[in-house]
Amino acid sequence: MRILADEEVISIRDKMETVLARNGIEQWRGDMLNPYLFELKIPTSLGEKKAIKTFNDLFHSMGVLSGAVQLQMSEGRDYCACYMDEDGETYIAMFNHPKAMKFNGGDEEYQFTLKAAHERQEAEAIAEEKEMLELVDGIKTGRLKSKSDDGYLVLKAEFYNAIEGGKKKIEYRDFTEYNLKRTIGLKTIRFNLGYAKDAKRMRWEVKKVVLLDSEDNECDPFNVPEGFWPITIALHLGKKIG
């Protein structure tokens, strides 16, 4: 692997410090995340306008972003990106060393570029969408549903007791082929407390089974609208029947 020489790392840090000083940024932290990827953090108290101006100045100075392009917060290009951290306390700029711009998919070092990371994320997203669509199609065609309208699930004591005590009226499962085969089409459900042969058990009416997306919007499993992305199965319980 072609590792950056010490003087190349020092040069990048010197350029970074020059840009930060030019923009009046005194509070910052810079780190290397891998041999070719740098990270810069500044506090959000400095304001987004100042942060994005500084980040663009940095990207342009490093040569990883065309001078004609101005990124906005939460945007990225092949070799640089900027966003607010999840804690809401820092703005983060990430950028590759200019040498990384010469790597291609056949180089070992290519895996350390933001471009490669973006391509992996895109491929994973496409694969996830394909899997989701196949599961939805499996419901529509009848391939993915319970073989009986009376099913069973094993619960931990915490959830078993909550349902038994009437405090929990919805049981959730991840949207997977395994769980679809155990939940779709149920009219009644038996809950077991753990896996012991003599486990305590109870049976409940299932009022409905719906699919939920990441924002808890629900839909009928047999009529999933276009653009709806299910991630959870929800069993709404009725009355206890045994």
CORQUIFEN-V401241 format. One record per helix or strand of 2 or more residues. SS is the DSSP state (helix for helix, strand for strand). FROM is the first residue (numbers start at 1). TO is the last residue. If there is no record, write none. Layout:
BEGIN
ss:SS from:FROM to:TO
ss:SS from:FROM to:TO
END
This chain:
BEGIN
ss:helix from:6 to:22
ss:strand from:29 to:34
ss:strand from:37 to:43
ss:helix from:44 to:46
ss:helix from:48 to:62
ss:strand from:75 to:77
ss:strand from:80 to:84
ss:strand from:90 to:96
ss:helix from:98 to:102
ss:helix from:108 to:112
ss:helix from:114 to:140
ss:strand from:150 to:155
ss:helix from:157 to:164
ss:strand from:170 to:174
ss:helix from:177 to:183
ss:strand from:188 to:193
ss:strand from:201 to:212
ss:strand from:218 to:220
ss:strand from:232 to:240
END
